[in-house]
Amino acid sequence: MDAKISKVGNVLVAEIEGRIDGVTAREFEDAVTSAIPDGGSPVVCDLSSVSYVSSAGLRSILVIAKRLSKADASFSICGLSGSVAEVFRVSGFDKIIKAHASREDALADAKG
């Protein structure tokens, strides 16, 4: 798992690559949460280069989303495809985490 964190305006973009599983979920969670400034910031997680998400990965995504919700900051994901999209659908996460087809759509929504 590799996480590249950047800013587009006031939006934090986390571009994730590889697998988010029991081994890497904590690393993923720490990479994203440590980049969030005090007071929060909108966050977009680009998962287009993620090949697998386990239940531990889903938990980390939920932890990040809840932290941002408490700071009144938006959280969304983009780039879901294949088995990763299926995991989100089957788990019901597609109903609780805002998902966008593209990074551009996610950024437009995050910027309000």
Secondary structure, 3 states (H helix, E strand, C coil): CEEEEEEECCEEEEEEEEEECCCCHHHHHHHHHHHCCCCCCCEEEEEEEEEEECHHHHHHHHHHHHHHHHCCCCEEEECCCHHHHHHHHHHCHHHHCEEECCHHHHHHHHHC
